[in-house]
């Protein structure tokens, strides 16, 4: 059974850092693209970052230069390092996969949005 579990969210001051984790089970995440999405109250879900099976990374313009995605294959876990956090980064962050090897962050496929596997999400709040 494919399962994704996020952790690492919390309350942080503007300018601070957090590292989110996405622990996979039931499959080898290294073989597939893993995405991070976020959704703030009253806003549409936004693709934040993706790492392909060949470790090619992509980022939304809003986080480029501040966020970094990586994976630890031994732990079957994907991380999202978030630095220089801003209040507008406040959202529920979720990881997901559609079991395809490549990323399509700018135009997420239906296979991901409607048929993919998603974690329950972790809340990130950036506030002073």
N, C-alpha and C positions, 0 to 999 in steps of 0.2 A: 504494500500500500504506500503510494507516494504521499509524503508529508513534508511540509515546510513549517518551521517554527522560528519566529522572530524574537529577538530579545535585545536589550541594550538601550531602549528608549528612556526618557526621563525629562526632568526640568533642568534647563541650562540657561545661563545668562547670555545675552548677545555677545558675540565674539568667542564664545566657548566652543568646545568640541565634544562629540559623542561618537562612539563606534557601535554600529548596529551589527547584529549577527543573524544569519539565516541558516539554521541547521536543517539539513536535508536527511531524510530517511526513506528507505524503500527503493532507492535508486542511487546511482552514482552521479552526483551533480556535476562532476568534472566532464561528463560526456555531453552536457547540454548548456544552452544559454540560460542564465539566471538574471532576472530583472528585479529592480527595486522601483516601486511606485509609491506615490504619496497622495493623500487626499485630505484637504483642509475642509472644515465645516463650510457648507454652502458653495464649494468649488468642485470642479470636475477633477477626476483622478488624473494625475500627471505622471508620466514616465520620467524617472529620475536618472537611472543608470542601468547599464546592462554589461555583463561579461559573457563572451562567447566560449564555446568549448576549446578554442585555441587561445583563450585569454585576451582576445581583442576587447577593448573597453570603449563604451560610448556614454556620453553624458548629456543631459539637458543643458541648454545654454545658461539657465538660471543657477546651475550649481557647478559649472565648469570652473576648474581652478580651485575649488573649495572642497569638493567631495572626491573620494577615491574608492573605487570598488576593487576587491581582490578576493581570492579564494584560497582555502587551505584544503587540499584534496585529502590529506590524511585524516582530517576531521570532518570531511564532507560538509564543509561550511563556507558560505560566502559572506564577506564583510562589506559594510559601507562606512568608511571613515568620513566623518563630517566635521570640517573645520570652519572657523570664521562664521559661525551660525548667526542667522538673522531672524528676527521675529517672523518674517514671511516664510521661514522654513518650518514653522509649526504645522504639524499634520500627523495623521496616522500613516506610518510607513509599513509597506507590505512587500514581501518578496514573492516571486512567482516564476513558473516555467511552463512552457508548452511542449517540452521534451523535443525541441528542435535545436540544432547546434549553433545557429547564428542568431544575432540580435537584429531586431527591427524596432528600435526604440522610438523613432520619430513617427512611425505608423504601425503601432502594435497590431499584429494579425488577430483575426477572429479566433484562431486556434488558441491564442493566449487569453484574450479578454473573456471569452465565453466558455472555453473548454479546458483552460489551463488549470494547473494546481496553484492554489494561493494559500499563504499563511494567514493567521488571524490578525496580524498587524501589531505594531508597537507604537505607542504615543510618544511623539517628540514635541516638547513645548519649549520655545525660546522666549524668555521673558525676564525682565529685571524686577 
